[in-house]
Amino acid sequence: MNYCDLAPPYIRAIAPYQPGKPIAELERELGISGIVKLASNENPLGASPAAVAAMQEAIKTIALYPDGNGFELKDALHKRYNVAHANITLGNGSNDLLELAARAFLVPGDRVVYSAHAFAVYALATQAVGATGISVPAAQGFGHDLPAMLAAARENRAKIVFIANPNNPTGTFLRGDELLAFMRGLPPEILVVLDEAYNEYLPEDKRYDSVSWLREFPNLIISRTFSKAYGLAGLRVGYALAHEQVTDMMNRVRQPFNVNSVAQAAAVAALRDVSFVKKTFELNRRGMVQIAEGLDKLGLQHIPSFGNFLAFRIGGATAMYRRLLELGVIVRPIANYDMPDWLRVSIGLESENAKFLNALKQALGEIK
């Protein structure tokens, strides 16, 4: 028999998420070294020294189960954002939190709204529970069209709306006043998951206090991660802030030890290391200018980004991706986001950015 037939049709229809190619895999395939990975929006500085020290200390008790309630990490988040422990859900990365929201509140037949070109996990989490995803065409410039999303949520009686700000993979940004107007126009029975994985990369003049909105909007879920600016992608730790009733439901479907003890200790230390996040921000700002100017010199269109990556348009994107691999640079194809002529490159160290731009220039010269 075909055991795939035992799974529900909506599970069989899922196309699994494809992560960025690991360096070790490319080394095995091509037998080359000195590879630069700019595919997964990781922090080129690594983790903060304080977080590394906390990990090393936590390893001493690795034989014990972690604190399933994550008290220390929740307390650090409470002190940072002035939210109660009852308003915090911890996740195995923010991906876990997106899925927890779907599992806690959706049933087959429910409708979910998200933008075209938005993070792929929104559609995957929706499909995994048998709900129906409604992808709203993007605004000009590949950003979220909030008025259209509001209309779609109302007309389809959606249960959840996913919003990424900044958005991955396009890097587009929604102003705080735009989001606030959207929330105020939405019926309170529709939950909004505001995915702020790249929040720490926003310049000061673009920042807004979404956490304070929780007092006005009990239907708001804010998800954030320690994988990006905090440099803890390999540990998988994130958090969601929401009304205590929403948090209660998410915790009912959460695995009891979904965030390991090393990750919890590292996240507490990382959250306190403000200077490291500032250093990360400044490096990213300089790198963004370096890559954007380099793409301009090569005559390549790119989308202004507020994350730690840039999407750029290039003819023969698949062939270019493969040629860059041969030249020791891993970027990310984003054809699965309905952007077949685009690639996404993460911001790296100055030398890594330079290697990418040199490899891209070489590859373009070969095509000509």
C-alpha positions in Angstrom: 0.0 0.0 0.0 1.0 3.6 -0.4 1.3 5.0 3.2 1.1 8.5 1.9 -2.6 7.9 1.3 -3.1 7.6 5.1 -2.3 11.3 5.4 -5.0 13.9 4.9 -5.1 15.4 1.3 -4.0 18.8 2.6 -0.9 17.2 4.1 0.0 15.3 0.9 -0.3 18.6 -1.0 2.3 20.4 1.0 5.6 21.3 -0.7 8.2 21.2 2.2 10.0 24.4 3.1 13.4 24.5 1.5 16.1 26.1 3.7 19.2 27.8 2.3 22.0 25.4 1.2 24.5 24.6 4.0 28.2 25.3 3.4 29.1 21.7 4.2 26.7 20.5 1.5 28.2 22.7 -1.2 31.7 21.6 -0.1 30.7 18.0 -0.6 29.1 18.7 -3.9 31.8 20.8 -5.5 34.9 20.0 -3.4 35.6 23.7 -2.9 36.5 25.7 0.2 36.3 29.4 1.3 32.6 29.4 0.7 30.5 32.4 1.8 26.9 31.7 2.8 24.6 34.7 2.2 21.4 32.7 1.9 19.7 32.5 5.3 19.8 36.0 6.8 22.1 34.9 9.6 24.2 37.2 11.7 27.7 37.4 10.2 29.1 38.4 13.7 27.8 35.1 15.2 26.4 35.3 18.7 27.3 37.7 21.5 30.2 36.7 23.7 27.8 37.0 26.7 25.5 34.5 25.0 28.3 32.1 24.2 29.5 32.2 27.9 25.9 31.5 29.0 25.7 28.5 26.7 29.0 27.1 28.0 27.6 27.4 31.6 24.3 25.8 30.7 26.0 22.8 29.1 27.0 21.7 32.6 23.3 20.8 33.3 22.5 19.4 29.9 21.5 16.0 31.4 18.5 17.7 33.0 15.3 18.7 31.3 14.9 22.4 30.6 12.5 24.6 32.5 9.3 23.9 30.5 7.9 27.2 31.5 11.0 29.2 30.7 10.8 31.3 33.8 14.2 33.1 33.4 13.7 34.0 29.8 10.1 35.1 30.3 11.3 37.2 33.2 14.0 38.9 31.0 11.3 39.6 28.4 9.0 40.9 31.1 11.6 43.3 32.2 12.4 44.4 28.7 8.8 44.9 27.5 6.8 45.3 30.7 4.5 42.3 29.8 3.4 39.6 32.2 4.6 36.1 32.0 1.1 35.1 31.1 1.4 37.1 27.9 4.5 35.3 26.7 4.8 32.1 24.6 8.3 30.7 24.0 9.0 28.9 20.7 11.5 26.8 19.0 12.3 29.7 16.8 9.6 32.1 15.5 8.6 29.4 13.0 7.3 27.3 15.9 5.2 30.3 17.1 3.6 30.8 13.7 2.6 27.1 13.6 1.4 27.2 17.2 -1.0 30.1 16.4 -2.3 28.0 13.4 -2.7 24.8 15.4 -4.3 26.6 18.4 -7.0 28.5 16.4 -7.5 27.0 13.0 -9.6 24.1 11.9 -10.1 22.6 8.4 -12.1 25.1 6.3 -11.0 28.3 8.2 -9.6 31.0 6.1 -6.3 32.8 6.6 -5.1 36.0 4.8 -1.5 36.9 4.0 0.3 38.9 1.3 1.8 37.6 -1.9 5.6 37.4 -1.6 5.3 37.0 2.2 7.2 34.5 4.3 6.4 31.0 3.0 5.7 29.5 6.4 2.4 31.4 6.6 1.0 29.3 3.8 2.6 26.1 5.1 1.3 26.5 8.6 -2.2 27.2 7.2 -2.2 24.2 4.9 -0.8 21.9 7.6 -4.1 22.3 9.6 -6.4 22.0 6.6 -7.3 25.7 6.6 -7.5 27.7 3.4 -4.9 30.4 2.6 -5.8 33.6 0.7 -2.8 35.3 -0.8 -3.6 39.0 -1.4 -1.7 40.6 -4.4 1.1 42.8 -3.2 1.2 46.6 -3.5 3.5 48.3 -6.0 7.0 47.6 -4.9 6.3 44.1 -3.5 4.9 45.3 -0.2 1.8 44.3 1.8 -1.4 46.0 0.5 -3.0 46.5 3.9 -6.3 47.9 2.5 -6.7 45.0 0.2 -5.8 42.6 3.0 -8.3 44.2 5.3 -11.0 43.8 2.7 -10.1 40.2 2.0 -10.1 39.4 5.8 -13.6 40.9 6.1 -15.1 39.5 3.0 -13.8 35.9 3.6 -14.4 36.0 7.4 -10.8 35.1 8.0 -9.7 33.6 11.3 -6.1 34.8 11.1 -4.1 37.4 9.2 -0.4 37.1 8.9 1.7 40.2 8.5 5.5 40.3 8.2 7.2 43.6 9.0 9.8 43.9 7.6 8.8 41.3 5.2 11.0 38.3 4.1 12.1 37.9 1.3 11.3 41.4 -0.1 12.5 43.5 2.8 9.6 45.9 2.5 8.3 47.9 5.5 5.0 49.0 6.9 4.8 52.2 9.0 3.5 51.9 12.5 0.5 54.3 11.7 -0.5 52.0 8.7 -0.5 49.0 10.9 -2.4 50.7 13.7 -5.1 51.8 11.2 -5.3 48.3 9.9 -5.8 46.9 13.4 -8.5 49.4 14.2 -10.4 48.5 11.0 -10.3 44.8 11.7 -13.1 42.9 13.5 -11.9 41.8 16.9 -12.6 38.2 16.2 -9.9 38.1 13.6 -6.4 37.3 15.0 -3.4 39.2 13.6 0.0 37.6 13.8 2.5 40.4 13.4 5.8 38.7 12.5 8.7 41.0 13.5 11.6 38.7 13.0 13.7 41.6 11.6 12.5 44.3 14.0 16.0 44.9 15.4 17.2 46.0 12.0 14.8 49.0 11.7 16.4 52.4 11.9 15.3 54.6 14.8 13.0 56.8 12.7 11.1 53.7 11.5 10.5 52.0 14.8 7.1 51.9 16.5 5.9 50.4 19.8 3.8 47.4 18.7 4.0 45.9 22.2 2.0 48.8 23.7 -0.8 47.9 21.2 -1.5 44.7 23.1 -3.5 46.7 25.6 -5.8 47.9 22.8 -5.9 44.8 20.7 -6.5 41.4 22.4 -6.5 39.9 18.9 -2.8 40.8 18.3 0.0 38.3 18.4 3.5 39.6 18.0 6.2 37.1 17.1 9.9 37.8 17.4 13.1 35.7 17.2 16.6 35.4 18.5 17.8 33.9 15.2 18.6 37.1 13.4 20.1 40.2 15.1 20.9 38.1 18.2 22.8 35.5 16.2 21.2 32.4 17.8 19.8 30.8 14.6 21.3 27.4 15.5 19.6 27.3 18.9 16.1 27.9 17.6 14.5 30.3 20.1 11.8 32.9 19.7 8.8 34.4 21.6 5.3 35.6 21.1 3.6 38.4 23.0 -0.2 38.3 23.2 -3.4 38.5 25.3 -3.3 36.0 28.2 -6.2 34.0 26.7 -4.4 33.8 23.3 -1.2 32.8 25.1 -3.1 30.1 27.1 -4.4 28.5 23.9 -1.0 28.5 22.2 0.6 27.0 25.3 -1.9 24.1 25.2 -0.6 22.9 21.8 3.1 23.8 22.6 5.5 20.9 23.2 6.4 21.0 26.9 10.2 21.4 26.3 10.2 23.1 23.0 13.0 25.5 23.9 16.1 23.7 25.3 18.0 24.9 28.3 21.1 26.0 26.4 18.9 28.1 24.1 17.0 29.7 27.0 20.3 30.6 28.8 21.8 32.1 25.6 18.6 34.1 24.9 18.6 35.7 28.3 22.2 36.8 27.9 21.7 37.9 24.4 18.7 40.0 25.3 20.8 41.9 27.9 23.7 42.5 25.5 22.4 45.7 24.0 25.8 46.7 22.7 26.1 43.6 20.6 22.7 44.2 18.9 23.8 47.8 18.2 27.1 46.5 16.7 25.0 44.1 14.5 22.7 46.9 13.4 25.6 49.2 12.4 27.4 46.4 10.5 24.2 45.6 8.7 23.6 49.3 7.8 27.1 49.6 6.3 26.8 46.2 4.5 23.4 47.2 3.0 24.9 50.3 1.5 27.9 48.3 0.2 25.7 45.7 -1.6 23.1 48.2 -2.8 25.8 50.4 -4.4 27.4 47.3 -5.9 24.2 46.2 -7.5 23.6 49.7 -8.8 27.0 49.7 -10.5 26.1 46.4 -12.1 22.8 47.9 -13.3 20.6 45.4 -11.3 17.3 46.3 -9.9 16.8 45.7 -6.1 14.1 46.3 -3.6 14.8 48.8 -0.8 15.1 46.6 2.3 14.7 47.1 6.0 15.9 43.7 7.0 19.4 42.1 6.8 19.1 41.1 3.1 18.4 42.4 -0.4 16.3 40.9 -3.2 17.6 41.8 -6.6 16.3 41.1 -10.1 18.4 39.2 -12.6 17.7 37.4 -15.9 18.3 33.7 -15.7 18.1 33.7 -11.9 18.4 29.9 -11.6 21.5 29.7 -13.8 23.0 32.7 -11.9 22.3 31.0 -8.6 24.1 27.9 -9.7 27.1 29.8 -11.2 27.5 31.7 -7.9 27.6 28.4 -6.1 30.4 27.3 -8.3 32.2 30.5 -7.4 31.8 29.8 -3.7 28.9 32.1 -2.9 25.5 30.8 -1.6 22.5 33.1 -2.1 18.8 32.3 -2.1 16.6 31.8 -5.1 13.0 33.0 -4.4 11.1 31.6 -7.3 8.8 29.9 -4.8 7.7 33.3 -3.7 6.4 34.0 -7.3 9.6 35.9 -8.0 11.3 33.7 -10.5 13.6 36.4 -11.8 14.9 37.4 -8.4 17.6 36.3 -5.9 18.0 37.2 -2.3 21.4 37.9 -0.7 22.0 38.3 3.0 24.2 41.0 4.4 27.5 39.6 5.5 30.8 40.9 6.7 32.5 43.5 4.4 34.8 40.9 2.9 31.9 38.5 2.3 29.8 41.2 0.6 32.8 42.0 -1.6 33.2 38.4 -2.6 29.6 38.2 -3.5 29.8 41.3 -5.7 33.0 40.2 -7.4 31.5 36.7 -8.1 28.3 38.3 -9.4 30.3 40.7 -11.7 32.3 37.7 -13.0 29.2 35.7 -13.7 27.5 38.5 -15.5 30.6 39.0 -17.6 30.6 35.3 -18.6 27.0 35.6 -19.7 27.7 38.6 -21.9 
